């Protein structure tokens, strides 16, 4: 049996078949950058990261797109409160998002499109909807006509009379139907705006994701990921506008991540009970936080309590100690030592093979990270018993155990790469980094600050910091 995903659209566990053999396209709803992210937000980003890692482990070529919503009512309100422009606030918090997720060990997406960089694509999509009589213009604003899409509600399974419940519905008498939603908002005094065929304004929230997903992944994508709070109305509206515009299925598999709770209540900024990810990372190693966030299946709520991370700390210490012990034996033992197969050796090798099978089964069943971690720690228990008398186990088997535990742990991101491997990697990349510094310096000499800043910011996303001085620029690992 192959990899199966619980599809929120069908409410069933479905076997995954990609649009294109060997390739997976994934769109993940990213942050609205009006503030730092909290560890509840980080759960969605982390699950996305692990899904991508596992597909790559299975040999797929993955293209992951995660957007940045950098124009929004919340951004405008927060910027006004802080006395800065919305673009300044969005830029600062976008960089903070990359800093925080990189510290958590989350790999950058292949593309991080920003809403403000895709206005032409949004206008084009809106024009298509108007031409198809699925949208209408009122006083410079454009609304999507919900009744135009006969399957509206198929994701949320809400009846037409119930569709207003829980939706972000603004009181607007200009709408034909209260359920109709903004595609384009006419400019208001003091707000950022762009030119359009309907007048100055800015895009609505839902049209942003549809436009960016189709721009970078095509009219149909394999997997769409987001928090469960986005299922309605955001994802429902994405489906409606995208599928009516193209006539194609927008996303074939919908994955929704459950909330992180604190003391039984949803963690969120509106509830004012959140913990910023950066504050958590100042107190705990990234592997500990990752272990905690994936200690329950992603579709199950996870409750944060004061002792939650202590349990994860103990687990990560146990994992690290086991791997270090295995590595030390493998590095110091005579390669000809103990090649004779014993009952203990056969028992450990069988445990390794069982673990590999069960780890794959867990991850193939809707990315069950909790069960997958359980298989790793079950093997650790068996290894620790063998290490009480390592002379009964062959070096070959101990090396096998080390490699399997290390590889599967890195798929989940609960064990970092060896420092030596990191040093070797950057020694190999040093000439390329020096070349980038030269290109950046040339840009600075020409006062091309956009190119200079882009190189600096992209390197920082992969934990390489550029330090400028009167004597030139240098780099260091963060």
Secondary structure, DSSP 8 states (H G I E B T S, - for coil): ---EEEETTTTEEEE---SSTTEEEEEE---B-SS--BHHHHHHHHHHHHHHHHHHHTT-EEEEEE-BB-S-HHHHHHHHHHTS-HHHHHHHHHHHHHHHHHHTT----SB--BGGG-HHHHHHHHHHHHHTTSEEEETTEEEE-GGG-TTTTTTTT--GGGTTTTS-----TTSSSTT-EEEEEE--TTS--B--TT-SEEE-HHHHHHHHHHHHH-SSEEEEEEEGGGIIIIIHHHHHHHHHHHSS-SEEEEEEE--EEETTEE--TTTT---BHHHHHHHS-HHHHHHHHTSS-TTS-EEE-TTHHHHHHHHHHHHHHHHHHHHHHHHHS-TTTT-S--HHHHHHHHHHHHHHHHHHHHHHBT--HHHHHHHHHHHHHHHHHHHTTGGGS-HHHHHHHHHHHHHHHHHHT-S---HHHHHHHHHHHHHHHHHHHHHHHHHHHTT-HHHHHHHHHHHHHTTEEEEEETTEEEEEE-
